[in-house]
Structures are given as structure tokens and as C-alpha cells.
């Protein structure tokens, strides 16, 4: 906006200066020309009284010398009364121009080398017409014009610079509040809920700042209410969890009992985590720092060991690949475990008993792929499933499971894709980026263009087995 105002002011002021300066410059040149020829007419008029009295050559030479223009004036006397034609001074005009002035009886100007001449007719006592020729050099015609034009140009440039400076100051006055509004919106989007905008500048921007500050206050209040609501609801779950924990003590020993106790303990930990997070004053928006994260292979082995007991009860075949060596990722252990539990829970929930499933881990230089696949009926509409995973809650929805997985991947700059697996069912591909930079254009497709070789080859070999 600032530069737009400067450009508009520059264009308008330039047009105004040109519209006034060019005609004024032409007028100044015409005034200088008129001044030069007026002086020539006065000089010619000074000789006219003498010509009307006498035509004596000596007397006329003295009159011309007294006028001070002997070098630029000539007198042309016609022949008559027994006398030949007489010419005094240096002649510059052509014979036909002099003859035309005698015949017409009025003054005229004609161009000559180096300038112009004024031819003034004068009536003699004998009735003949003499012609007084006054030379006007070009320097007299343009005298002072260059200086006047320079002054006009300087004034025009000063006006243009002044208007640009004023427009720039006005632009700054308008742009600064807009920039502060943008910075405040960016800070609020980054999770800095204390961001506010000074209510300054033009009235429209002041109203925008007031609306922004009001919106920020409402956002803070809504988030506080949501945290309190989440904490209260989570706290209500402690009573039934306590009953479940007491009942698990009477289950005795065995894999199913141990699995139930482990699930109850994990549920209690998750509820405590929700309560603590909801009570925090600031949202957790910061990315994991250097050294943070977990071993994806270890988490996969642990969660597969947990779900293997249920898989054996339902007669499901399962497989784990790529989890035999450490795979570090910038994701918290609990977050990855929750994502895997969500995907494996969907396998058990939406496929028939006896359906096989697999978890594969592919490690690359800049990303890690975690594949959860099954031999079930698949997902007919992956885009709708991902949209439902964002919380629509409609019939047939995958619920919040895919939303948990999506947020996990996007927190690292990766994404989630749903496709068909080599087992014949659905395949959920979690792309976790290791360098923490969000690729332009989104997701693993952009990363595959940047580094297409190693990870893509490993992934394709795993699908062909």
C-alpha cells in the first residue's frame, strides 16, 4: 500500500507539473522573442524622425551612430530627385524582402543567418519609402529562456519530490497499523494468546484493531472454557476408572487379566495427562526440540506385543517388519503409541475375526514411513474417511483415530495417505519427516521430489515382497 501511494502521487504530480511547466516554458520563450523585437522597433523608431527631415548620408550616419546600433542597423534609401539609392550599415535582408516592405508599407521580420531582421518602412519628405533594417541576433531572442526553463524544472522536481515525501509519510501512517495487525494475527496463530494490536492509525484500521483485540479476548476466554470443560469431564472419568481398577484385582492371573490391568493403567495415565494439559495456562504449540522424540521401532514392537494377545484370541495372523533396529523420530513416545493404537484398534473394530494385518517401518535419510495394513475389505472412499477423521462423527466414520494420526504426522511436516495394501485391504501410510521442515505443497509427495531415491526404493521393495 505504501509504494502504491507513492507511485500514484508520483504519476499525478508529474502529469500536473508537465501540464503547467511545458506551456509556461513556451510562453516564456515567446515573451523573450517579443522583448527582443520590441527593442528593435524602438531602435528603428529612433531613426525615423531624422529620415523624415533629411536624406543626407553624413547626417544619417551620425544619427545611426547616436542610436548605438550602427553594427546591427542598416538604412536603405531609394533613388529619386536625381540621387542614386543609398545604403547605410551592413545589409543582411534580401532585395525582395526590402522591396516587399516598400510596396506594402508595413513592417515585417525575416530570418537571416544567425538571427532575424526587422524591416521598418519610413516615409521620406520626397514621398518615397525608406526601409530601416535592425538585426536581432538569436542570442537576444533566447536571452534568459534557458535560465527560466531551469528554474521551472527545479520547481517541478521539487514539487514531485515533495509530493512523494508526503505520500510516503501518509503511506507509513497507513501501513504501520496494518503491519501491526498482521503481526498480531500471526502471533495469535502461533499460539501467543497475549498478542494485541494498538488501536492507532486511520479510523478503518482502528476499527480493525478493536475487532481483532475483541476476537483475541474471546479466543482466550473460549480456550479457557474448553480447558476447564475438558478437565472437568476427564475428572469425572476417575470414578469409573477406580471401579475398573478394583475389579481387575479379582480377575486372577493370565494373559487376558494382565492385558486388562495394563489397559486400565494406561487409561488412568491418559486421563491424568488430559487433566494436566487442560489445566495449563498456555497451549502446547512448540515443536519438539533437538534430542526429543522416541525410537519408532521400539514403540512398534511394544504395541504389537500388546495387541498380539487379542490377535491370537481372534485367530489373526500378524507381521512386523523394519522394527529390528532403532529408528529415531521427532515424535513423543506417547503420541506415536496413541496413533498406533488408534490404527490397530480400527483394524480389530472394522475387519472380521481372522483378518491378517501388518506393521512396517521404513527408515530413510529425511523421513520415516510407518505402514499399517490389513487384509480386510479396505476403505472405499479414502478422502471421505480422512475428512471424517477430522471429527464429523457420521455413520461409518473412522472417528478420531485418523485425526490423531494426521496431527502426529503434520506436526513433523509429513502427512497421512490411505490406499490399498499388498494384503488386499486398507493401508494407512504415516509419513514422518525427520528435518522438521514443512515442505511447500504439503506432504510426502513434495519430499519424494526432493529426495526420490533411497526411501522410495526401500518402500517399493517392501510392497513387492
Secondary structure, DSSP 8 states (H G I E B T S, - for coil): -HHHHHHHHHHHHHHHHHHHHHHHHHHHHHHHHHHHHHHHHHHHHHHHHHHHH---HHHHHHHHHHTT-TTTEEEEE--BTTB--EEES---S-HHHHHHHHHH-S-EEEEETTEEEEEEEEE-TTS-EEEEEEEEEHHHHTTTHHHHHHHHHHHHHHHHHHHHHHHHHHHHHHHHHHHHHHHHHHHHHTT-TT------SSHHHHHHHHHHHHHHHHHHHHHHHHHHHHHHHHHHHHHHHHHHHHHHTTS-SSHHHHHHHHHHHHHHHHHHHHHHHHH-SS-------TT--EEHHHHHHHHHHHHHHHHHHTT--EEEES-SS--EESS-HHHHHHHHHHHHHHHHHHS-TT--EEEEEEE-SSEEEEEEEESSS--S-HHHHHHHTTTT--TT--TTHHHHHHHHHHTTT-EEEEEE-TTSSEEEEEEEESS----TT-HHHHHHHHS-SHHHHHHHHHHH-
